[in-house]
Amino acid sequence: MGNTVSSIMHRVLSPADMDDTVEVVEAMMQSHQVSSAPIYDDTGTVVGIVTSTDLLRFHASGKDPRSVKAWEICTYRPIEVPASATLAEVAETMLSHKVHHVVVKDKASMVGIVSSLDFVRLFLDKGKP
């Protein structure tokens, strides 16, 4: 196992469009069993990220998930790290910014997402024979 963030990141299977409804984004996250989804604009640029925490806040508001767009609930300009960053650097970044998800980029392109749960999995996997 490598010591860079690319060794534990998840590749994005289905990016969400900023005009997708919350219902669509949530269904995609559930079908891929992920806790976040990057939100893209019409040029293919990552403009935000919707996380499970964002969805919890949204549902607590009582709004209709069929009528609210992803851009309305996403966290804008998520924290980004290079694919070459070490695990320690990414962990420090997440702690200093108090976030549970970071976008992993290679040059100008997003290549994946790392969550705090990925670090937990890494910790548990290291304890296995």
C-alpha positions as CSV (number, residue, x, y, z in Angstrom):
1,M,0.0,0.0,0.0
2,G,1.3,3.4,-0.9
3,N,1.6,6.4,1.4
4,T,0.0,8.9,-1.0
5,V,-3.6,9.9,-0.9
6,S,-4.2,8.2,-4.3
7,S,-3.7,4.9,-2.5
8,I,-6.9,5.3,-0.4
9,M,-9.1,7.7,-2.5
10,H,-12.3,6.6,-4.2
11,R,-12.7,7.4,-7.9
12,V,-15.8,9.3,-8.7
13,L,-18.3,6.9,-10.4
14,S,-21.1,9.3,-11.1
15,P,-20.6,13.0,-10.8
16,A,-23.6,15.1,-10.1
17,D,-24.7,18.2,-12.1
18,M,-25.3,21.3,-10.2
19,D,-28.9,21.4,-11.5
20,D,-29.6,17.8,-10.4
21,T,-32.2,17.7,-7.6
22,V,-31.3,16.7,-4.1
23,E,-33.4,13.5,-4.7
24,V,-31.2,12.5,-7.7
25,V,-27.9,13.2,-5.9
26,E,-29.0,11.3,-2.8
27,A,-30.1,8.3,-4.9
28,M,-26.8,8.3,-6.7
29,M,-24.9,8.4,-3.4
30,Q,-26.9,5.6,-2.0
31,S,-26.5,3.4,-5.1
32,H,-22.7,3.8,-5.1
33,Q,-22.6,3.6,-1.3
34,V,-20.6,6.8,-0.9
35,S,-20.8,9.6,1.6
36,S,-20.2,12.5,-0.9
37,A,-20.7,13.5,-4.5
38,P,-18.9,16.2,-6.4
39,I,-21.0,18.8,-8.0
40,Y,-20.0,19.9,-11.5
41,D,-21.0,23.0,-13.5
42,D,-21.8,22.8,-17.3
43,T,-18.1,23.2,-18.2
44,G,-17.1,20.1,-16.1
45,T,-15.6,22.1,-13.3
46,V,-16.1,20.9,-9.7
47,V,-18.0,23.7,-8.0
48,G,-18.9,22.0,-4.8
49,I,-19.5,18.8,-2.9
50,V,-22.6,17.3,-1.3
51,T,-21.9,15.2,1.7
52,S,-24.1,13.0,4.0
53,T,-23.9,15.9,6.5
54,D,-25.3,18.3,3.9
55,L,-28.2,15.8,3.3
56,L,-28.9,15.5,7.0
57,R,-29.1,19.3,7.3
58,F,-31.3,19.4,4.3
59,H,-33.8,16.8,5.5
60,A,-34.0,18.5,8.9
61,S,-35.2,21.6,7.1
62,G,-38.2,19.8,5.8
63,K,-37.8,20.9,2.2
64,D,-38.8,18.8,-0.8
65,P,-35.8,17.0,-2.3
66,R,-37.5,16.9,-5.7
67,S,-37.6,20.7,-5.9
68,V,-34.2,21.7,-4.5
69,K,-31.1,21.7,-6.7
70,A,-27.7,20.3,-5.7
71,W,-26.0,23.7,-6.0
72,E,-28.4,25.0,-3.3
73,I,-27.1,22.6,-0.6
74,C,-23.5,21.9,-1.7
75,T,-20.4,23.1,0.0
76,Y,-18.8,25.4,-2.5
77,R,-15.1,25.2,-3.4
78,P,-14.3,22.0,-1.4
79,I,-10.7,21.6,-0.1
80,E,-8.5,20.1,-2.8
81,V,-5.3,18.1,-2.4
82,P,-2.9,16.8,-5.1
83,A,-2.9,13.1,-5.8
84,S,0.8,13.1,-4.8
85,A,0.1,14.4,-1.3
86,T,1.1,12.1,1.5
87,L,-1.5,10.6,3.8
88,A,-0.1,12.6,6.7
89,E,-0.4,15.9,4.7
90,V,-4.0,15.1,3.8
91,A,-4.9,14.2,7.4
92,E,-3.4,17.4,8.6
93,T,-5.3,19.4,5.9
94,M,-8.6,17.8,6.9
95,L,-8.0,18.5,10.6
96,S,-6.9,22.1,10.1
97,H,-10.0,22.8,7.9
98,K,-12.3,20.7,10.0
99,V,-13.7,18.7,7.0
100,H,-14.4,15.1,6.5
101,H,-14.0,15.0,2.7
102,V,-11.3,16.4,0.3
103,V,-11.2,16.4,-3.5
104,V,-8.1,14.8,-5.0
105,K,-6.8,16.4,-8.1
106,D,-4.1,15.5,-10.6
107,K,-3.1,18.7,-12.4
108,A,-6.4,20.4,-13.2
109,S,-8.6,17.3,-13.1
110,M,-10.4,15.8,-10.2
111,V,-9.4,12.1,-9.8
112,G,-11.1,11.1,-6.6
113,I,-12.4,11.9,-3.1
114,V,-11.0,10.9,0.3
115,S,-13.2,10.9,3.4
116,S,-12.3,10.5,7.0
117,L,-13.8,7.0,6.8
118,D,-11.1,6.1,4.3
119,F,-8.5,6.9,7.0
120,V,-10.5,4.7,9.5
121,R,-10.5,1.8,6.9
122,L,-6.7,2.3,6.4
123,F,-6.2,2.1,10.2
124,L,-8.3,-1.1,10.5
125,D,-6.6,-2.7,7.5
126,K,-3.1,-2.1,9.0
127,G,-4.2,-4.1,12.1
128,K,-5.1,-7.2,10.0
129,P,-2.7,-10.0,9.5
